[in-house]
Structure formats: structure tokens, C-alpha cells
Amino acid sequence: MPTTSMGSGDQMLNEERILLAYGSGGKMSHQLTQQLFLPCFDNAFLRSLDDAAIMEVPAGRLALTTDSFVVKPLFFPGGDIGKLAVCGTVNDLAMKGAKPLYLTASFIIEEGLRLAELRWVVESMARMAKEVGVQIVAGDTKVVEKGQADSLYINTAGVGFVPPGLDLSGANPRPGDVVILSGAIGDHGIAVLSQREGLGFETSIASDCAPLHGLVEAILSVSREVRALRDPTRGGLATTLNEFALQAGVAIRVEEEAIPVHEGVRAACEMLGYDPLYIANEGKLVAIVPAETAEEILARLRAERCGEEAAIIGTVLPGPAGRVTMRTRIGGTRIVDMLTGEMLPRIC
Amino acid sequence: MPTTSMGSGDQMLNEERILLAYGSGGKMSHQLTQQLFLPCFDNAFLRSLDDAAIMEVPAGRLALTTDSFVVKPLFFPGGDIGKLAVCGTVNDLAMKGAKPLYLTASFIIEEGLRLAELRWVVESMARMAKEVGVQIVAGDTKVVEKGQADSLYINTAGVGFVPPGLDLSGANPRPGDVVILSGAIGDHGIAVLSQREGLGFETSIASDCAPLHGLVEAILSVSREVRALRDPTRGGLATTLNEFALQAGVAIRVEEEAIPVHEGVRAACEMLGYDPLYIANEGKLVAIVPAETAEEILARLRAERCGEEAAIIGTVLPGPAGRVTMRTRIGGTRIVDMLTGEMLPRIC
């Protein structure tokens, strides 16, 4: 990896593990910046080395969001904490219809983390940012003593711009609207869990961690009258549907049979006593759309990478406000509540 | 504290301590949002409850920055982690001349943190945001298991706008420029250290933690030809001066006698073997200004709250590039290097 030449960064990063001094703000912090972050996230904003990055922006509607990532373990089938940290924030912007442009990245590192692991994570972030077309323009690093964090936590904040005329919000769904899900649920949560607990189904289940801005563009190319988009991460599909129902003051009814679940996830959930409706996803979205646009949006989604298994899974009803129900395979109807308690901590 | 009424938030937050479920994304996460974050950070952006906040912005130069805060202990004379998290990011924006407008706030909480402590911190953030005139428009909460963090870590990211024509950068200082320091150094680091270690001089030394946007406005009201501003946080005054010298390819010489240090800090440093030049500050700035504006800027600073002890402490020299020296009290000259190693971890 090339090193830039600037005074205090000239000494090589030659420790095998992260020391407290890498978070000192002094020489070793500069080394880490010069030899790891700058070459990986390479851009002029970051290279300015000032306290804030400055970007020319047009007048318009700015979208701003943030997420911290504490997933355990750092690496899992289908992704790692770095990929997750970029995708998670990109997706939060995309769900408001914003074009993701700039990210910040802040690292809280446990003393003793292997430098090679940090490098792997940072390179993963850089790769994903490049793929999405966002720039990581500002950052921060803190190092805490051994035992005061679990390897590595990452925060990303993101800035994007919402095109004129677009209004996507959980408050918008109306009776008669159709609920579309972009693919199978539960892959991320089960992949992370099985890696963490050594459950042995890790070969068959990989996280769906992916950026969703492409799917959003596809949807909006069909119609800009879309009501709401949301990625069902923590709390799973059930929680997202409940959020919509509460925000919009409507009811939502979904069909169990219509909700795609991969066989491996279904089997793992049965074995462990989990309900896939509550398992986190990191590369899926729920779209609430006017009925007349639903079929065309569905067809468009299915033509996209990560959208092949998209399905219409339900409809929006007038009430009771905040109520989500599911027609089960065997013909009954049950209430689907928001996640209660905590099923799978440290999943994102 | 008022609670908003929205379905899942109706149950009261009645646990004494933070449970993992508060980070689940489900019901208890919503409770925390509805009953703590929304009432404290009250604004329409946050109340939308969507994945990202949307703000109308004018065309211009957007400033973006981020910092994570891991200070230990959470509460110390003169401040707390919440006040620090708002001031730190506001100050990073202000150092580029940006008017701070919007913040995000992300919490990584150790399971078992007392809810009353979290509430205290969040209220402190809200108070400080109100004082500065920024809005906290987006947020996130993660809870990790006991022993996987140290009570509470906070990340803030910040957005501001830079007025047209202004160009503040560490790369700008030129030979002949004057170095101004806005007040005495070392208060923050020594206050936190003494609180943490129970060293007993806590009654006399309080953190200088404060927002600096007002001082920046005062400086820019005198002249917009200011070269660079920076707040000497981690790594202290010595590190900030070295950063300027490296970025601009100049030398900087300061006068020991001119650098204000409170007597308590001086005594504590002597006792502990620390050099005040390397101790973190959270409410001070270094300004590099053209010589002809220096006296007027100094007078203006001294008329401001938190600027009463401002002083001209040195000058910019042509070279050697990257070299910082100090004329000592007894008339010698010594090289002032960037902080090497780590003196005081977890200070911000």
C-alpha cells in the first residue's frame, strides 16, 4: 500500500496490533491516518487533513443519517463490519430516495486489535464505497483499553440529496396500497448468528448485506408516487411493518405464503425457535406502493440484482390503526407485533 | 418529562438500567426514542421517525465532520460526555468557519448503564445544542453486553455551511503570520484525569469544554483573511502547532512565557510529570492570522466569554518546514515535537 509522504507519517505502521497510542491524536494517530485511512479512502476532502471536509453542494433537500455498528463477529459469511457500515448508512439514505454522496467514518478500537483485521475492514469499506459511488470524507479514531470494547465498533454518518418532488415517508401509506418485499428474509441474522455460535449451517447461509440504492432507482424509474421504503434491519420485517402501520395510522395485512424465506433460514429458525419475521436483514427493502403501480414495480425489481426474489406480500387496510396481521399458510390470521425484548443482540 | 403518544411508545420506560432490548430495534428501542430522545432533542426532523432526516439547504459549501467520544469518567468538573459530544463536533465545524446547523447522535451503551445517567447525558446534549443553535436531527442506539463497552460511547457527526469567500485551512499559514491562542491550556485533560484517578485537585480545575463558534465569529468579524483555526484537543497545543507546520510547510516559533497556563494545571503537571503543551483542551482555539490583523483580533477575543485570556504566543517562520520551536522562560530554544505515544487515554 502506498504511503503519502508527510512528516510524522513517514515512520511505517509496523506494530502487529493496535496500541492505545494510535488514538492519541499524536504521531501514531497520524501514522494510522497517513498509511491506512488516506490511501484506502483516497479523496481530496480527506487529504485536506483539516477538522471538517468541505464540499460544494447545490440547493435542495439534504438527507442526513447515522448508524453505529457493533456486529459480532467482525467477519461473517457474505460480509464484514466494514461492508455493513457503508451499506447500512447508504441504505438509510436510499430509503428516503436520496442519492448517497458523502460518508463519515469513526472507529472505536479495542487496544490489541490486529492491524491486519483493521486493514481488512477499512479496505472492505473502501471497496463498497467505490461500488456505491460515495466518498468517505471525514473520520475519527479512538482506541480504548483492552476489555473496554469488543474488537471494533464503527459509526458512519451519511449525506445525500433527495431529488425534487419526491416524498417517501413511513407516514404516507394509504388503504389500498400494496406491500412489496425485495427478497427473502432472515439471511443476515442467521448468517451472523451461525458464524458467532459455530452452529454449522454457515456454509449454506450468507448475509444479504448489500447496498440498495440501485433497487430504489429501479423502483423510482417506474413511478415516483411510491409511498414509503424501509430496509427491515434490526427487528426484522415484522417491526418495519409495524412502524409503517403506526406512522401512517393504517393496518397492514400480509400473506405468510407470499413472504420468501430461504430453506436454510427456515430450518435454522425452526431449530432455534426463532421467527424469520423478526430476523435482521441488511440487503432487503419493503416498498409500499399504489396498487396500480405494483405489478410493474415488481417486474422491474425482479430484473435487478438482489431483487430476483421480490414479491407482493400484502396490502394496506384502513384500520385498526397500527395493526399488522398475517394470513397464515393454514388459513388462520394472527397479529404480528413489533419485536418485544431482544432476540439476537450484536447483529449489526 | 412529556411522552409523545404513539403506539409502542406508550409503555413507560420503567427499568432502572439499560437492557440489551433497548438496542433491539423493537418495542423497547421505540420506547427509548419516544420517551427520552424525542422529548429532549425535540424537532420536526427527528419526529418524522424515518431512516434519514431531510432538510432544505441553500447552494453553498457544506462542511461535514465526525467524532466519537469515549471519555472516562462520563461526568467531570466542567462537563460530561454529552456536552463534549456536542461541543467537539460543533468546534470542528467552527474551525473551518462553518456555521454549525445539524448534528447526528449515535449511542453505544453498555448493558446495565443507569437510565438516569443516560438521561442526564442526553439532557446535557440537548441543552448544549440549544445554546449553540444546532438541531440533533438523526440518531441511533446500540446496546452491547456488560463488559463490551465502558458505560457509554457517543458519536456525533455535524453539518454546517461555510460563508462564501472564506478559506480556513491548516495549509494556509505563511511566514510572518502570528499565532494566537484563545486562553489557558491543559484544563480539560487535567480535570478529567483528576476526576478519574481521584487525585484531589478536582476542586480547583474544571474542564474548559465549550462551544467555540462564538469566538470564531468574533475573529472573522475583524478579518476574513484569517489563515487557519484549530482547537488543540487530543495531542494538545504542541500537536496542533506541528500539524500546521507540516500542512503549510513552514516553521512555527512560540514563546513559553506567552502561553497561558493556570496555576493548578501547572502544579498538577509538575507533580505528574506532564507537559501542558501536550494536554487536551476542549474549549480553546489556535488562530494563525496575518500580522497586521493580530492585535485587533486579540482585543476582540479578549472581549468575548472564553477568550479573556487570549494571547499572541508566536510567529510563523519560513522554515525548516514542519519544525516547531519554543523559546523557553530561561532564554533557550527547544524543539516541540508532536505527541509521541499516549499520555492520557480516554480524555475525549
Interface residues (C-beta under 8 A of the other chain):
Chain A: M6 G7 S8 L19 L20 A21 G23 S24 G25 G26 K27 M28 S29 H30 S48 L49 D50 D51 A52 A53 I54 M55 E56 V57 P58 A59 G60 R61 L62 A63 L64 T65 T66 D67 S68 F69 V70 N91 D92 L93 M95 K96 A98 Y102 T104 A105 S106 F107 I108 V137 A138 G139 D140 K142 V143 V144 E145 G147 Q148 A149 D150 Y153 N155 A157 G158 V159 G160 V162 L168 S169 G170 A171 R230 D231 T233 R234 G235 T239 N242 E243 L246 Q247 Y278 A280 G322 D337 M338 L339 T340 G341 E342 M343 P345 R346
Chain B: M6 G7 S8 L19 L20 A21 G23 S24 G25 G26 K27 M28 S29 H30 S48 L49 D50 D51 A52 A53 I54 M55 E56 V57 P58 A59 G60 R61 L62 A63 L64 T65 T66 D67 S68 F69 V70 N91 D92 L93 M95 K96 A98 Y102 T104 A105 S106 F107 I108 V137 A138 G139 D140 K142 V143 V144 E145 G147 Q148 A149 D150 Y153 N155 A157 G158 V159 G160 V162 L168 S169 G170 A171 R230 D231 T233 R234 G235 T239 N242 E243 L246 Q247 Y278 A280 G322 D337 M338 L339 T340 G341 E342 M343 P345 R346
